[in-house]
Amino acid sequence: MNPRLRLIAGAFLIAIAVLVFHQFFATAVSNRCDPGNSQFSMLKSQGVMTFRPSGTLLTWENDGPDNSWICSEASLSISYIGAQLKSMFDATRAEMSSDGWTGGEIFLKDQNFASYEKEVGGVRLEAVVRKQALWIEVDMNAPGLHLGEPGF
């Protein structure tokens, strides 16, 4: 075999081995960061996940369980796409407040976001409700566990 072809084949094999090792290592460590995806499950069980403001044409969900080796936070976002953005934004904020989330104050006349916090089982969840150009987006986060924290 030509030495150049062996070099190219070796480079590809090394790259594939590194990617496979990284994925295995990331998954093993991730399972220690959020055992059983409990932090992500807390986000998934929030009332805003089943809520649909009137005027919603389409709902889009982006899951972000902690699957990294650096113990990043679990995240979950849901977008409500529709034409009546102001009423959808107000209804979503009202749903967050009625579900036990605190915060959500609007300080500026044309402010298009509201920040929330909620404590569930000793874990502080955070959320931001944003009014975008064509949709309302709710971004929720739960912290990942790190070395030295109980449960890691």
Buried (B, 14 or more C-beta within 10 A) or exposed (E): EEEEEEEEEEEEEEEEEEEEEEEEEBEEBBEBBBEEBBBBBBBBEBEBBEBBBEBBEEBEEEEBBBBBBEBBBBBBBBBBBBEBBEBBBBBBBEBBBEBEBEBBEEEEEEEBBBBBEBEBEEBEBBBBBBBEEEBBBBBBBBBBBEEEEEEB
